[in-house]
Amino acid sequence: MVRKKQIADINSLHYNKKFALQLDDFVVEVERKLIKTIRLSISKDNARIHLSAPAIMTDKQIKDFLVSKIDWIRANKARMEKLIQVDDKEFLTGDTVSFLGNTYTLCVMNREKPPKIEVEDEKINIYCRPQYTAEMRKALMREWYRRQLYVILPPLVTKWENILKVKVYHVQVNQAQTLWGSCNVRTHHVHFSINLAMKPLRCIEYVVAHELTHLIVRGHNEKFYSILDGYFEDAAELKQILKQREER
């Protein structure tokens, strides 16, 4: 009975359920819902900012919350816009791509044979049919990254299993754009972003060690970093490199 009354009270409010709020140079799409906690997100498709707020929050409360998050919004919107711009790359001859921390110039070569990619000195050659679109060339490149990681990752996982005395049951490369890796401590399944292929091998090893350390310590606390960073004298430098987003 109380629950029905609460819903009736909320429905009787005169607040707008959906509206746009101008915040500095940003527009935030706000939507009131029957939820308990506020949710702020930035779309990976178009970098739009969306806020889901509890239905009883006033406009002032919503604005105050957004103002308190302005630095987070600014940083993450810029990061997402950069990712979107990178996704628009045409993958044409002369474009640059990264692989294992090095920058290569793309060379697209048309041929009527199955596609393939090979590294030649400071170039990465993409062999494909003339009708291949930018999206198809991008898919080729990402599949090549994925195959390289499935060669690179297993020995590193085995190495850090032995060092940390843990066991991984499954390794997978996924399309994650905002995380380098993730670890399911219940199933001992570890996932790595395909974008790791662009980073130096030392950074890849650091991410592997990071995820496997979660099998000892679940969260990112002092104990976690005392274990992980104890093995990496260059941990601060590696973290800085991993923060940088490269063209792909």
Solvent accessible surface area in square Angstrom, and as a share of the most:
residue,aa,sasa,rsa
1,M,199,0.89
2,V,108,0.62
3,R,140,0.51
4,K,150,0.64
5,K,131,0.56
6,Q,86,0.38
7,I,54,0.27
8,A,59,0.45
9,D,69,0.36
10,I,37,0.19
11,N,90,0.46
12,S,72,0.46
13,L,68,0.34
14,H,179,0.80
15,Y,77,0.29
16,N,92,0.47
17,K,137,0.58
18,K,145,0.61
19,F,46,0.19
20,A,70,0.54
21,L,35,0.17
22,Q,110,0.49
23,L,9,0.04
24,D,98,0.51
25,D,102,0.53
26,F,15,0.06
27,V,81,0.47
28,V,0,0.00
29,E,74,0.33
30,V,3,0.02
31,E,37,0.17
32,R,16,0.06
33,K,79,0.34
34,L,94,0.47
35,I,34,0.17
36,K,194,0.82
37,T,87,0.51
38,I,45,0.23
39,R,135,0.49
40,L,37,0.18
41,S,58,0.37
42,I,21,0.11
43,S,27,0.17
44,K,142,0.60
45,D,112,0.58
46,N,94,0.48
47,A,2,0.02
48,R,99,0.36
49,I,3,0.01
50,H,35,0.16
51,L,0,0.00
52,S,8,0.05
53,A,0,0.00
54,P,14,0.09
55,A,13,0.10
56,I,112,0.57
57,M,34,0.15
58,T,46,0.27
59,D,78,0.40
60,K,144,0.61
61,Q,93,0.41
62,I,0,0.00
63,K,98,0.41
64,D,74,0.38
65,F,47,0.20
66,L,0,0.00
67,V,77,0.45
68,S,83,0.54
69,K,80,0.34
70,I,34,0.17
71,D,111,0.58
72,W,112,0.39
73,I,0,0.00
74,R,104,0.38
75,A,64,0.49
76,N,24,0.12
77,K,39,0.16
78,A,57,0.44
79,R,74,0.27
80,M,14,0.06
81,E,66,0.30
82,K,95,0.40
83,L,7,0.03
84,I,40,0.20
85,Q,126,0.56
86,V,15,0.08
87,D,55,0.28
88,D,98,0.51
89,K,34,0.14
90,E,91,0.41
91,F,2,0.01
92,L,85,0.42
93,T,87,0.51
94,G,48,0.46
95,D,40,0.20
96,T,53,0.31
97,V,1,0.01
98,S,9,0.06
99,F,21,0.09
100,L,51,0.25
101,G,33,0.32
102,N,82,0.42
103,T,95,0.55
104,Y,27,0.10
105,T,58,0.34
106,L,0,0.00
107,C,27,0.16
108,V,31,0.18
109,M,66,0.29
110,N,95,0.49
111,R,67,0.24
112,E,119,0.53
113,K,117,0.50
114,P,97,0.61
115,P,44,0.28
116,K,89,0.38
117,I,17,0.09
118,E,63,0.28
119,V,65,0.37
120,E,77,0.35
121,D,127,0.66
122,E,136,0.61
123,K,72,0.30
124,I,0,0.00
125,N,0,0.00
126,I,0,0.00
127,Y,34,0.13
128,C,1,0.01
129,R,70,0.26
130,P,77,0.49
131,Q,117,0.52
132,Y,37,0.14
133,T,73,0.42
134,A,25,0.20
135,E,116,0.52
136,M,81,0.36
137,R,23,0.09
138,K,32,0.14
139,A,59,0.46
140,L,31,0.15
141,M,1,0.00
142,R,25,0.09
143,E,61,0.27
144,W,14,0.05
145,Y,1,0.00
146,R,77,0.28
147,R,109,0.40
148,Q,46,0.20
149,L,0,0.00
150,Y,78,0.30
151,V,110,0.63
152,I,28,0.14
153,L,0,0.00
154,P,61,0.38
155,P,83,0.52
156,L,21,0.10
157,V,8,0.05
158,T,73,0.42
159,K,92,0.39
160,W,9,0.03
161,E,22,0.10
162,N,96,0.49
163,I,60,0.30
164,L,13,0.07
165,K,171,0.73
166,V,26,0.15
167,K,110,0.47
168,V,12,0.07
169,Y,149,0.56
170,H,77,0.34
171,V,35,0.20
172,Q,70,0.31
173,V,10,0.05
174,N,39,0.20
175,Q,105,0.47
176,A,32,0.25
177,Q,41,0.18
178,T,71,0.41
179,L,108,0.54
180,W,41,0.14
181,G,13,0.13
182,S,45,0.29
183,C,28,0.17
184,N,65,0.33
185,V,35,0.20
186,R,196,0.72
187,T,37,0.21
188,H,47,0.21
189,H,67,0.30
190,V,0,0.00
191,H,55,0.24
192,F,1,0.00
193,S,1,0.01
194,I,1,0.00
195,N,0,0.00
196,L,0,0.00
197,A,0,0.00
198,M,2,0.01
199,K,1,0.00
200,P,40,0.25
201,L,93,0.46
202,R,99,0.36
203,C,0,0.00
204,I,0,0.00
205,E,17,0.08
206,Y,5,0.02
207,V,6,0.03
208,V,0,0.00
209,A,0,0.00
210,H,31,0.14
211,E,10,0.05
212,L,0,0.00
213,T,0,0.00
214,H,19,0.08
215,L,31,0.15
216,I,75,0.38
217,V,13,0.07
218,R,184,0.67
219,G,34,0.33
220,H,112,0.50
221,N,76,0.39
222,E,153,0.68
223,K,122,0.52
224,F,0,0.00
225,Y,75,0.29
226,S,73,0.47
227,I,40,0.21
228,L,1,0.00
229,D,39,0.20
230,G,62,0.60
231,Y,102,0.39
232,F,3,0.01
233,E,185,0.83
234,D,42,0.22
235,A,8,0.06
236,A,81,0.63
237,E,108,0.48
238,L,6,0.03
239,K,67,0.28
240,Q,99,0.44
241,I,44,0.22
242,L,15,0.08
243,K,147,0.62
244,Q,95,0.42
245,R,38,0.14
246,E,49,0.22
247,E,90,0.40
248,R,8,0.03
